[in-house]
């Protein structure tokens, strides 16, 4: 089995629902809660009342997926516009469903794919939903907190 490793390219938080996430130099991750200062940490996100409770702590997307969206469809989103917390490079996030991995000192478990939704398309532009199918990222839970910074390693355990 090939154990994956890659890196954290950027970390984003948005304090309020529908606010464009902002890049941060360091994020404090809390097990079972998410990233301090993010809308979902305070149960204030658009989908905070969603009954599917797993995979709510943190969301990730591959930088390669954002680049592929632009290449394949002409839709150029900034990493912030994907509305994911962590932008990664060098890791196939879809393969991390059901697996443990670290982001710097933070340990996570991949729960399910973070498929694009009509809400994301509404906040960006038509075609995003179709363009990000199978590459919308990963929803994960934080099992051991700590800090995450751009440049940190992402390692499958």
DAHU-V404214 format. One record per residue. N is the residue number from 1. RES is the residue in three letters. SS is DSSP state (@ for helix, = for strand, . for the rest). BURIAL is + if it has 9 or more other C-alpha atoms within 8 Angstrom, else -. D_FIRST is the distance of its C-alpha to the first C-alpha in whole Angstrom. Layout:
n=N res=RES ss=SS burial=BURIAL d_first=D_FIRST
n=N res=RES ss=SS burial=BURIAL d_first=D_FIRST
//
This chain:
n=1 res=UNK ss=. burial=- d_first=0
n=2 res=UNK ss=. burial=- d_first=4
n=3 res=UNK ss=. burial=- d_first=6
n=4 res=UNK ss=. burial=- d_first=9
n=5 res=UNK ss== burial=+ d_first=13
n=6 res=UNK ss== burial=+ d_first=16
n=7 res=UNK ss== burial=+ d_first=20
n=8 res=UNK ss== burial=+ d_first=22
n=9 res=UNK ss== burial=+ d_first=25
n=10 res=UNK ss== burial=+ d_first=28
n=11 res=UNK ss== burial=+ d_first=29
n=12 res=UNK ss== burial=+ d_first=31
n=13 res=UNK ss== burial=+ d_first=33
n=14 res=UNK ss=. burial=+ d_first=36
n=15 res=UNK ss=. burial=+ d_first=39
n=16 res=UNK ss=. burial=+ d_first=40
n=17 res=UNK ss=. burial=+ d_first=39
n=18 res=UNK ss=. burial=- d_first=40
n=19 res=UNK ss=. burial=- d_first=40
n=20 res=UNK ss=. burial=- d_first=38
n=21 res=UNK ss=. burial=+ d_first=35
n=22 res=UNK ss== burial=- d_first=36
n=23 res=UNK ss== burial=+ d_first=34
n=24 res=UNK ss== burial=+ d_first=34
n=25 res=UNK ss=. burial=- d_first=33
n=26 res=UNK ss=. burial=+ d_first=32
n=27 res=UNK ss== burial=+ d_first=31
n=28 res=UNK ss== burial=+ d_first=31
n=29 res=UNK ss== burial=+ d_first=29
n=30 res=UNK ss== burial=+ d_first=30
n=31 res=UNK ss=. burial=+ d_first=28
n=32 res=UNK ss=. burial=- d_first=29
n=33 res=UNK ss=. burial=+ d_first=31
n=34 res=UNK ss== burial=+ d_first=30
n=35 res=UNK ss== burial=+ d_first=31
n=36 res=UNK ss=. burial=+ d_first=34
n=37 res=UNK ss=. burial=+ d_first=37
n=38 res=UNK ss=. burial=+ d_first=35
n=39 res=UNK ss=. burial=+ d_first=37
n=40 res=UNK ss=. burial=+ d_first=34
n=41 res=UNK ss=. burial=+ d_first=34
n=42 res=UNK ss=. burial=- d_first=38
n=43 res=UNK ss=. burial=- d_first=37
n=44 res=UNK ss=. burial=+ d_first=39
n=45 res=UNK ss=. burial=+ d_first=37
n=46 res=UNK ss=. burial=- d_first=38
n=47 res=UNK ss=. burial=- d_first=35
n=48 res=UNK ss=. burial=- d_first=36
n=49 res=UNK ss=. burial=- d_first=37
n=50 res=UNK ss=. burial=- d_first=35
n=51 res=UNK ss=. burial=- d_first=34
n=52 res=UNK ss=. burial=- d_first=30
n=53 res=UNK ss=. burial=- d_first=30
n=54 res=UNK ss=. burial=- d_first=26
n=55 res=UNK ss=. burial=+ d_first=24
n=56 res=UNK ss=. burial=+ d_first=28
n=57 res=UNK ss=. burial=+ d_first=27
n=58 res=UNK ss== burial=+ d_first=26
n=59 res=UNK ss== burial=+ d_first=25
n=60 res=UNK ss== burial=+ d_first=23
n=61 res=UNK ss== burial=+ d_first=23
n=62 res=UNK ss== burial=+ d_first=21
n=63 res=UNK ss=@ burial=+ d_first=24
n=64 res=UNK ss=@ burial=- d_first=23
n=65 res=UNK ss=@ burial=+ d_first=23
n=66 res=UNK ss=@ burial=+ d_first=27
n=67 res=UNK ss=@ burial=+ d_first=27
n=68 res=UNK ss=@ burial=- d_first=26
n=69 res=UNK ss=@ burial=+ d_first=29
n=70 res=UNK ss=@ burial=+ d_first=31
n=71 res=UNK ss=@ burial=- d_first=31
n=72 res=UNK ss=@ burial=- d_first=30
n=73 res=UNK ss=@ burial=- d_first=33
n=74 res=UNK ss=. burial=- d_first=35
n=75 res=UNK ss=. burial=+ d_first=35
n=76 res=UNK ss=. burial=- d_first=34
n=77 res=UNK ss=. burial=+ d_first=33
n=78 res=UNK ss=. burial=- d_first=33
n=79 res=UNK ss=@ burial=+ d_first=30
n=80 res=UNK ss=@ burial=+ d_first=33
n=81 res=UNK ss=@ burial=+ d_first=34
n=82 res=UNK ss=@ burial=+ d_first=30
n=83 res=UNK ss=. burial=+ d_first=31
n=84 res=UNK ss=. burial=+ d_first=28
n=85 res=UNK ss=. burial=+ d_first=28
n=86 res=UNK ss== burial=+ d_first=25
n=87 res=UNK ss== burial=+ d_first=24
n=88 res=UNK ss== burial=+ d_first=21
n=89 res=UNK ss== burial=+ d_first=20
n=90 res=UNK ss=. burial=- d_first=17
n=91 res=UNK ss=. burial=+ d_first=14
n=92 res=UNK ss=. burial=- d_first=14
n=93 res=UNK ss=@ burial=+ d_first=16
n=94 res=UNK ss=@ burial=+ d_first=15
n=95 res=UNK ss=@ burial=- d_first=12
n=96 res=UNK ss=@ burial=+ d_first=13
n=97 res=UNK ss== burial=+ d_first=15
n=98 res=UNK ss=. burial=- d_first=15
n=99 res=UNK ss=. burial=+ d_first=13
n=100 res=UNK ss== burial=+ d_first=14
n=101 res=UNK ss== burial=+ d_first=15
n=102 res=UNK ss== burial=+ d_first=18
n=103 res=UNK ss== burial=+ d_first=20
n=104 res=UNK ss=. burial=+ d_first=22
n=105 res=UNK ss=. burial=+ d_first=23
n=106 res=UNK ss== burial=+ d_first=23
n=107 res=UNK ss== burial=+ d_first=20
n=108 res=UNK ss== burial=+ d_first=20
n=109 res=UNK ss== burial=+ d_first=18
n=110 res=UNK ss== burial=+ d_first=17
n=111 res=UNK ss== burial=+ d_first=20
n=112 res=UNK ss== burial=+ d_first=21
n=113 res=UNK ss== burial=+ d_first=21
n=114 res=UNK ss=. burial=+ d_first=24
n=115 res=UNK ss=. burial=+ d_first=26
n=116 res=UNK ss=. burial=+ d_first=29
n=117 res=UNK ss=. burial=- d_first=32
n=118 res=UNK ss=@ burial=- d_first=36
n=119 res=UNK ss=@ burial=- d_first=36
n=120 res=UNK ss=@ burial=+ d_first=34
n=121 res=UNK ss=@ burial=+ d_first=36
n=122 res=UNK ss=@ burial=- d_first=39
n=123 res=UNK ss=@ burial=- d_first=39
n=124 res=UNK ss=. burial=+ d_first=38
n=125 res=UNK ss=. burial=- d_first=39
n=126 res=UNK ss=. burial=- d_first=38
n=127 res=UNK ss=. burial=+ d_first=35
n=128 res=UNK ss=@ burial=+ d_first=33
n=129 res=UNK ss=@ burial=+ d_first=32
n=130 res=UNK ss=@ burial=- d_first=31
n=131 res=UNK ss=@ burial=+ d_first=30
n=132 res=UNK ss=. burial=+ d_first=27
n=133 res=UNK ss=. burial=+ d_first=26
n=134 res=UNK ss=. burial=- d_first=22
n=135 res=UNK ss=. burial=+ d_first=22
n=136 res=UNK ss=. burial=+ d_first=24
n=137 res=UNK ss=. burial=+ d_first=22
n=138 res=UNK ss== burial=+ d_first=20
n=139 res=UNK ss== burial=+ d_first=23
n=140 res=UNK ss== burial=+ d_first=21
n=141 res=UNK ss== burial=+ d_first=23
n=142 res=UNK ss== burial=+ d_first=24
n=143 res=UNK ss== burial=+ d_first=23
n=144 res=UNK ss== burial=+ d_first=25
n=145 res=UNK ss=. burial=+ d_first=27
n=146 res=UNK ss== burial=+ d_first=28
n=147 res=UNK ss== burial=+ d_first=28
n=148 res=UNK ss== burial=+ d_first=27
n=149 res=UNK ss=. burial=+ d_first=28
n=150 res=UNK ss=. burial=+ d_first=27
n=151 res=UNK ss=. burial=- d_first=25
n=152 res=UNK ss=. burial=+ d_first=23
n=153 res=UNK ss== burial=+ d_first=19
n=154 res=UNK ss== burial=+ d_first=17
n=155 res=UNK ss== burial=+ d_first=14
n=156 res=UNK ss== burial=+ d_first=11
n=157 res=UNK ss=. burial=- d_first=12
//
